[in-house]
Amino acid sequence: MTGKKISEDAARRMRRVYVARQPIFDRSLKLYAYELLFRSGFSEFYDQSDGDLASSKTIMNSFLMLGMGTLTGGRMAFINFTRNLLLGEVATIFPREQLAVEILETITPDPEVIAACRRLKEAGYTIVLDDFIFKPELQRFVDMADIIKLDFRISGVKERQSLISQLGHGNIRFLAEKIETRKEFDQAFAMGFTYFQGYFFARPEIVSGKDIPGYKLNYLQILREVHKIDADFGELEDIIKRDVSITYKLLRLINSAAFSFSTKIQSIKQAISLLGLNEFRKWVSLIALSSMGDDKPGELVLTSMSRARFCELIAPRIGMKDKSSDLFLTGMFSMIDAFIDQPMEEILNDLPLSEGIKTALMGGDNVYRTALESAISYEKGDWETLGDLRGRLGLGEDEFPPIFHSSIEWASRIFIE
């Protein structure tokens, strides 16, 4: 704590919570935890003593305002701790079963820090060494570490293998950070890493001549038909009714708490009439995509859903309320290449989506792409890029956080139901 006063303007900004999250997977590609990334705003980062105060308040307010359930779904949260936050025992605010304390690579293992970490360790908290590069003076941290994170962007193969051979004994587990390709994931897996963090799971492994499984072709056919410009209610009903699974899931979803229909919906035709054609297409696409992801990490589906909702919620704020369904589909289909394990270009050739959506999904420059990039940048905690995108969309600095958190909450609710 410090006697310095935070400016009134800074204090006002601190009331808005900026939190991003990145998934961490285990060796079975099951979701293990989230790393939570905090900032006080898009363009400002407190790095002095006031920064510690701002960070601690942000952390507390995040969980009070959003709740652990919304941010992590009850899974463990990896959170970076500065020296002052360690000494201030801020970690003890959280249950030890739900918090992994990340010790930043910039922290010196002086006696005070070591004593603070030892108290956390004895209290049962998980100790993580962030962006670890071994130096003899860091051995005291290693002796207490449960997990060591190695950044694949700044460490070489020989260095990683040496560290695992040297330190990979006892109860220490290794986390491979910033994994971006299948090759890197396979390499990390073979080396014995226990956890994996990065966007490799969203990048399909393209194998020459690889066929799309039959059940995925069926869902792709459904997507193709429901998005035809000249599709009518009768044809759509016939298409959906051919698949018992998707019919069941659609009726179950529409009759769930996510909707507020006063009467029970018992048929596809009734669902189309009540929802309207555009909304019906949106929900059928959601269910078809979710069904395609049965053999994929659940986080892939959840991320696609939250991106879709994020883009949809942006629509009225940027004067595109009439295109909210298209923006929803842009977010939803942003990872379809990973669901089907085929190049995006080939998939889009078979889907009658609008040119605006296709351009965005192929990385072109339009407002759909800007909205999608905003969602992705928030996921990554890339605040600098997000600030630029916010300016291009004409949105205020305080508008993104509630949109992102609402999107996560919505996606989690839909996914559970």
C-alpha positions as CSV (number, residue, x, y, z in Angstrom):
1,M,0.0,0.0,0.0
2,T,1.1,3.6,-0.6
3,G,0.2,7.0,0.7
4,K,0.1,8.4,-2.9
5,K,-3.3,9.4,-4.1
6,I,-4.7,8.0,-7.3
7,S,-6.1,10.8,-9.5
8,E,-9.8,11.2,-9.7
9,D,-9.7,10.2,-13.4
10,A,-7.7,7.1,-12.8
11,A,-10.0,6.1,-9.9
12,R,-13.0,6.5,-12.2
13,R,-11.4,4.2,-14.8
14,M,-10.6,1.6,-12.1
15,R,-14.3,1.1,-11.5
16,R,-14.6,-0.5,-15.0
17,V,-13.2,-4.0,-15.0
18,Y,-11.1,-5.2,-17.9
19,V,-10.6,-9.0,-17.8
20,A,-9.7,-11.4,-20.5
21,R,-9.2,-15.1,-20.2
22,Q,-7.1,-17.7,-22.0
23,P,-7.9,-21.5,-21.7
24,I,-5.3,-24.0,-20.4
25,F,-5.7,-27.6,-21.5
26,D,-4.4,-30.9,-20.1
27,R,-2.9,-33.8,-22.0
28,S,-6.3,-35.1,-22.9
29,L,-7.2,-31.6,-24.4
30,K,-9.7,-31.2,-21.6
31,L,-10.1,-27.7,-20.2
32,Y,-8.0,-27.5,-17.0
33,A,-8.0,-23.8,-16.1
34,Y,-8.1,-20.2,-17.4
35,E,-5.4,-17.6,-17.1
36,L,-7.1,-14.3,-16.3
37,L,-5.5,-11.1,-17.7
38,F,-6.3,-7.8,-16.0
39,R,-5.8,-4.2,-17.1
40,S,-7.1,-0.8,-15.9
41,G,-7.9,0.2,-19.5
42,F,-7.0,-0.2,-23.2
43,S,-4.2,2.4,-23.3
44,E,-3.1,2.6,-19.7
45,F,-1.1,0.1,-17.6
46,Y,-0.1,0.9,-14.0
47,D,3.4,-0.4,-13.3
48,Q,4.4,1.6,-10.2
49,S,3.1,1.2,-6.6
50,D,-0.2,2.6,-7.6
51,G,-0.4,-0.2,-10.2
52,D,-0.3,-2.7,-7.4
53,L,-3.2,-1.0,-5.7
54,A,-5.1,-0.7,-8.9
55,S,-4.4,-4.4,-9.8
56,S,-5.5,-5.6,-6.3
57,K,-8.8,-3.6,-6.5
58,T,-9.4,-4.8,-10.1
59,I,-8.9,-8.4,-9.0
60,M,-11.3,-8.1,-6.1
61,N,-13.9,-6.1,-8.0
62,S,-13.7,-8.6,-10.9
63,F,-14.8,-11.5,-8.8
64,L,-17.3,-9.5,-6.8
65,M,-18.9,-8.1,-10.0
66,L,-18.6,-11.0,-12.3
67,G,-18.2,-14.0,-10.0
68,M,-15.9,-17.0,-10.3
69,G,-18.6,-19.0,-12.1
70,T,-18.8,-16.5,-15.0
71,L,-15.1,-16.1,-15.4
72,T,-13.8,-19.6,-15.0
73,G,-16.9,-21.9,-14.7
74,G,-15.5,-23.0,-11.3
75,R,-12.1,-24.0,-12.8
76,M,-8.8,-22.8,-11.5
77,A,-7.7,-19.3,-12.3
78,F,-4.1,-18.5,-13.1
79,I,-3.4,-14.9,-12.1
80,N,-0.2,-12.9,-12.3
81,F,1.1,-11.4,-9.1
82,T,3.5,-8.5,-8.7
83,R,6.0,-8.3,-5.8
84,N,3.8,-6.0,-3.8
85,L,0.7,-8.2,-4.3
86,L,2.6,-11.2,-3.0
87,L,3.8,-9.3,0.0
88,G,0.3,-7.9,0.6
89,E,-1.1,-11.5,0.6
90,V,-3.8,-10.6,-1.8
91,A,-3.9,-14.2,-3.0
92,T,-5.6,-15.2,0.3
93,I,-8.7,-13.5,-0.9
94,F,-9.3,-16.5,-3.1
95,P,-10.0,-20.1,-2.2
96,R,-6.7,-22.1,-2.6
97,E,-8.5,-24.7,-4.8
98,Q,-9.4,-22.0,-7.3
99,L,-6.2,-20.0,-7.6
100,A,-2.8,-20.5,-9.2
101,V,-0.4,-17.8,-8.2
102,E,1.8,-16.8,-11.1
103,I,5.1,-15.4,-10.1
104,L,6.2,-13.0,-12.8
105,E,9.7,-13.4,-14.3
106,T,10.6,-9.9,-13.3
107,I,10.3,-10.7,-9.5
108,T,13.6,-11.1,-7.6
109,P,13.6,-13.9,-5.0
110,D,14.6,-11.8,-2.1
111,P,14.0,-13.0,1.5
112,E,10.6,-11.1,1.8
113,V,9.3,-12.6,-1.4
114,I,10.5,-16.1,-0.6
115,A,8.8,-15.9,2.8
116,A,5.5,-14.7,1.2
117,C,5.6,-17.5,-1.3
118,R,6.4,-20.1,1.3
119,R,3.4,-19.0,3.3
120,L,1.2,-19.4,0.3
121,K,2.7,-22.8,-0.5
122,E,2.2,-24.0,3.1
123,A,-1.4,-22.7,2.9
124,G,-2.0,-25.0,-0.1
125,Y,-1.9,-22.5,-3.0
126,T,-0.6,-23.6,-6.4
127,I,2.7,-21.8,-7.2
128,V,3.4,-21.1,-10.9
129,L,6.6,-19.7,-12.4
130,D,5.7,-17.5,-15.4
131,D,7.9,-17.3,-18.6
132,F,10.6,-19.2,-16.8
133,I,14.3,-19.0,-17.9
134,F,16.6,-20.8,-15.4
135,K,19.1,-18.8,-13.5
136,P,20.9,-20.2,-10.3
137,E,19.4,-17.5,-8.1
138,L,15.9,-18.7,-9.1
139,Q,16.4,-22.1,-7.5
140,R,14.5,-21.0,-4.4
141,F,11.5,-20.4,-6.6
142,V,11.9,-23.7,-8.3
143,D,12.0,-25.5,-4.9
144,M,8.4,-24.2,-4.2
145,A,7.0,-24.4,-7.7
146,D,4.1,-26.7,-8.7
147,I,4.0,-25.6,-12.3
148,I,6.7,-24.0,-14.6
149,K,5.6,-22.2,-17.7
150,L,7.8,-22.2,-20.8
151,D,7.1,-19.7,-23.6
152,F,7.5,-21.4,-26.9
153,R,8.1,-18.1,-28.6
154,I,11.2,-17.3,-26.6
155,S,12.7,-20.7,-25.8
156,G,14.3,-23.2,-28.1
157,V,13.9,-27.0,-28.3
158,K,17.2,-27.8,-26.6
159,E,16.6,-25.2,-23.9
160,R,13.1,-26.7,-23.1
161,Q,14.4,-30.2,-23.2
162,S,17.3,-29.3,-20.9
163,L,15.0,-27.6,-18.4
164,I,12.6,-30.6,-18.3
165,S,15.5,-33.0,-17.8
166,Q,17.1,-30.8,-15.1
167,L,13.9,-29.8,-13.2
168,G,11.3,-32.4,-14.2
169,H,11.4,-34.4,-11.0
170,G,9.3,-34.6,-8.0
171,N,5.9,-32.9,-8.3
172,I,6.8,-30.1,-10.8
173,R,4.6,-30.0,-13.9
174,F,5.4,-28.1,-17.0
175,L,3.0,-25.8,-19.0
176,A,3.8,-25.1,-22.7
177,E,2.8,-21.5,-23.3
178,K,2.0,-19.8,-26.7
179,I,1.5,-23.0,-28.6
180,E,0.3,-21.9,-32.1
181,T,0.7,-25.0,-34.3
182,R,0.0,-28.7,-34.3
183,K,3.7,-29.4,-34.7
184,E,4.5,-27.4,-31.5
185,F,1.7,-29.2,-29.6
186,D,3.0,-32.6,-30.7
187,Q,6.5,-31.6,-29.8
188,A,5.5,-30.3,-26.3
189,F,3.4,-33.5,-25.7
190,A,6.3,-35.7,-26.6
191,M,8.6,-33.7,-24.3
192,G,6.3,-34.5,-21.4
193,F,4.5,-31.1,-20.9
194,T,1.4,-31.6,-18.7
195,Y,-0.5,-28.4,-19.7
196,F,-0.8,-26.4,-22.9
197,Q,-1.8,-22.8,-23.5
198,G,-2.3,-21.1,-26.9
199,Y,-4.4,-21.1,-30.0
200,F,-3.2,-24.4,-31.5
201,F,-6.5,-26.1,-31.0
202,A,-8.2,-23.5,-33.2
203,R,-6.0,-24.3,-36.1
204,P,-6.9,-27.5,-37.9
205,E,-4.4,-30.1,-38.9
206,I,-4.7,-30.3,-42.7
207,V,-3.9,-33.7,-44.1
208,S,-3.9,-34.1,-47.9
209,G,-6.9,-36.2,-49.0
210,K,-8.5,-36.2,-45.6
211,D,-12.2,-36.8,-45.7
212,I,-14.8,-35.0,-43.6
213,P,-16.6,-37.6,-41.4
214,G,-20.1,-38.5,-42.5
215,Y,-21.9,-37.0,-39.6
216,K,-20.1,-33.7,-40.1
217,L,-21.0,-33.7,-43.7
218,N,-24.6,-34.1,-42.7
219,Y,-24.4,-31.0,-40.4
220,L,-22.6,-29.1,-43.1
221,Q,-25.4,-30.0,-45.5
222,I,-27.9,-28.6,-43.0
223,L,-25.9,-25.4,-42.7
224,R,-25.8,-25.1,-46.5
225,E,-29.6,-25.5,-46.8
226,V,-30.7,-23.2,-44.0
227,H,-28.6,-20.3,-45.4
228,K,-30.0,-20.4,-48.9
229,I,-31.5,-17.1,-49.9
230,D,-34.6,-18.8,-51.3
231,A,-35.2,-21.3,-48.5
232,D,-38.7,-21.3,-47.2
233,F,-40.3,-22.5,-43.9
234,G,-41.6,-25.8,-45.4
235,E,-38.2,-26.8,-46.8
236,L,-36.4,-25.8,-43.6
237,E,-38.7,-27.9,-41.5
238,D,-38.1,-31.0,-43.8
239,I,-34.4,-30.5,-43.6
240,I,-34.2,-30.3,-39.8
241,K,-36.7,-33.1,-39.2
242,R,-34.4,-35.5,-41.1
243,D,-31.9,-35.3,-38.2
244,V,-33.4,-36.6,-35.0
245,S,-30.5,-35.3,-32.9
246,I,-30.6,-31.7,-34.1
247,T,-34.4,-31.7,-33.9
248,Y,-34.2,-32.8,-30.3
249,K,-31.5,-30.3,-29.4
250,L,-33.3,-27.4,-31.1
251,L,-36.6,-28.0,-29.4
252,R,-34.9,-28.6,-26.0
253,L,-33.0,-25.3,-26.4
254,I,-36.0,-23.3,-27.5
255,N,-38.0,-24.6,-24.5
256,S,-35.2,-23.8,-22.1
257,A,-34.7,-20.9,-19.7
258,A,-32.7,-19.1,-22.4
259,F,-36.0,-18.2,-24.1
260,S,-39.2,-16.8,-22.5
261,F,-41.9,-18.3,-24.6
262,S,-45.1,-18.7,-22.7
263,T,-46.2,-21.8,-24.4
264,K,-44.3,-25.0,-25.1
265,I,-42.9,-25.3,-28.6
266,Q,-43.5,-28.8,-29.9
267,S,-42.6,-28.6,-33.6
268,I,-39.9,-27.2,-35.9
269,K,-42.6,-25.3,-37.9
270,Q,-43.8,-23.6,-34.7
271,A,-40.2,-22.7,-33.8
272,I,-39.6,-21.1,-37.2
273,S,-42.8,-19.1,-36.9
274,L,-42.0,-17.8,-33.4
275,L,-38.3,-17.1,-33.9
276,G,-38.5,-15.7,-37.5
277,L,-36.3,-16.9,-40.3
278,N,-33.1,-15.1,-39.4
279,E,-33.2,-16.1,-35.7
280,F,-34.1,-19.6,-36.7
281,R,-31.1,-19.8,-39.0
282,K,-28.9,-18.5,-36.2
283,W,-30.0,-21.2,-33.7
284,V,-29.9,-24.0,-36.2
285,S,-26.3,-23.0,-37.1
286,L,-25.4,-22.9,-33.4
287,I,-26.7,-26.4,-32.8
288,A,-25.2,-27.8,-35.9
289,L,-21.8,-26.4,-35.1
290,S,-22.0,-27.6,-31.6
291,S,-22.8,-31.1,-32.9
292,M,-19.8,-30.9,-35.2
293,G,-17.6,-30.3,-32.1
294,D,-18.5,-33.5,-30.3
295,D,-14.9,-34.8,-30.9
296,K,-13.3,-31.4,-30.1
297,P,-12.4,-29.6,-26.8
298,G,-15.5,-28.1,-25.3
299,E,-13.7,-24.8,-25.1
300,L,-13.8,-24.6,-28.9
301,V,-17.6,-24.6,-28.9
302,L,-17.7,-22.2,-26.0
303,T,-15.3,-19.8,-27.6
304,S,-17.3,-19.8,-30.9
305,M,-20.5,-19.1,-29.0
306,S,-19.0,-16.2,-27.0
307,R,-17.5,-14.7,-30.2
308,A,-20.9,-14.9,-31.9
309,R,-22.7,-13.2,-29.0
310,F,-19.9,-10.6,-28.7
311,C,-20.3,-9.6,-32.4
312,E,-24.1,-9.6,-32.1
313,L,-24.1,-7.3,-29.1
314,I,-21.8,-4.9,-30.9
315,A,-24.2,-4.6,-33.9
316,P,-26.6,-1.9,-32.5
317,R,-23.8,0.1,-31.1
318,I,-22.2,0.5,-34.5
319,G,-25.3,1.2,-36.5
320,M,-25.7,-2.4,-37.8
321,K,-28.7,-3.6,-35.8
322,D,-30.3,-4.9,-39.0
323,K,-27.1,-7.0,-39.6
324,S,-26.9,-8.5,-36.1
325,S,-27.6,-12.0,-37.3
326,D,-24.8,-11.8,-39.9
327,L,-22.4,-10.5,-37.2
328,F,-23.5,-13.4,-34.9
329,L,-22.7,-15.9,-37.7
330,T,-19.3,-14.2,-38.3
331,G,-18.3,-15.0,-34.8
332,M,-19.9,-18.4,-34.7
333,F,-18.2,-19.6,-37.9
334,S,-14.8,-18.0,-37.1
335,M,-13.4,-21.4,-36.0
336,I,-15.4,-23.8,-38.3
337,D,-12.1,-24.8,-39.9
338,A,-11.1,-26.4,-36.6
339,F,-14.5,-28.2,-36.2
340,I,-14.2,-29.8,-39.7
341,D,-10.4,-30.0,-40.1
342,Q,-10.5,-28.4,-43.5
343,P,-9.2,-25.1,-44.8
344,M,-11.6,-22.2,-44.3
345,E,-11.7,-21.3,-48.0
346,E,-12.9,-24.8,-49.0
347,I,-15.6,-24.8,-46.3
348,L,-16.9,-21.3,-47.3
349,N,-17.2,-22.4,-50.9
350,D,-19.9,-24.8,-49.8
351,L,-21.8,-22.4,-47.6
352,P,-24.2,-19.7,-49.0
353,L,-23.2,-17.0,-46.5
354,S,-23.2,-13.3,-47.4
355,E,-20.1,-11.9,-49.0
356,G,-19.5,-9.7,-46.0
357,I,-19.3,-12.8,-43.7
358,K,-17.1,-14.7,-46.1
359,T,-14.7,-11.7,-46.5
360,A,-14.4,-11.4,-42.8
361,L,-13.8,-15.1,-42.2
362,M,-11.0,-15.1,-44.9
363,G,-9.3,-12.2,-43.1
364,G,-10.5,-9.4,-45.4
365,D,-11.0,-5.9,-44.2
366,N,-14.6,-5.0,-43.4
367,V,-16.7,-4.1,-40.4
368,Y,-17.5,-7.7,-39.7
369,R,-13.8,-8.5,-39.5
370,T,-13.2,-5.6,-37.2
371,A,-15.9,-6.8,-34.8
372,L,-14.5,-10.4,-34.9
373,E,-11.0,-9.1,-34.3
374,S,-12.3,-7.2,-31.3
375,A,-13.6,-10.4,-29.8
376,I,-10.4,-12.3,-30.5
377,S,-8.2,-9.5,-29.1
378,Y,-10.2,-9.4,-25.9
379,E,-9.8,-13.2,-25.5
380,K,-6.1,-12.8,-25.8
381,G,-5.8,-9.8,-23.6
382,D,-4.3,-7.8,-26.5
383,W,-5.3,-4.4,-25.2
384,E,-3.2,-2.4,-27.6
385,T,-4.9,-3.9,-30.6
386,L,-8.2,-3.7,-29.0
387,G,-7.8,0.0,-28.4
388,D,-7.2,0.5,-32.1
389,L,-10.2,-1.6,-33.1
390,R,-12.4,0.2,-30.6
391,G,-11.5,3.5,-32.3
392,R,-12.3,2.0,-35.8
393,L,-15.7,0.9,-34.5
394,G,-16.4,4.3,-32.9
395,L,-17.0,2.7,-29.5
396,G,-16.2,4.2,-26.0
397,E,-13.5,2.6,-23.9
398,D,-16.0,1.4,-21.3
399,E,-18.2,-0.4,-23.8
400,F,-16.2,-3.6,-24.5
401,P,-15.8,-5.0,-20.9
402,P,-19.6,-5.5,-20.3
403,I,-20.1,-6.9,-23.8
404,F,-17.3,-9.4,-23.3
405,H,-18.4,-10.5,-19.9
406,S,-22.1,-10.8,-21.0
407,S,-21.0,-12.9,-24.0
408,I,-19.1,-15.3,-21.7
409,E,-22.1,-15.6,-19.4
410,W,-24.5,-16.1,-22.2
411,A,-22.3,-18.7,-23.9
412,S,-21.8,-20.6,-20.7
413,R,-25.5,-20.7,-20.0
414,I,-26.4,-21.9,-23.5
415,F,-23.6,-24.5,-23.4
416,I,-24.7,-25.9,-20.1
417,E,-28.3,-26.1,-21.2
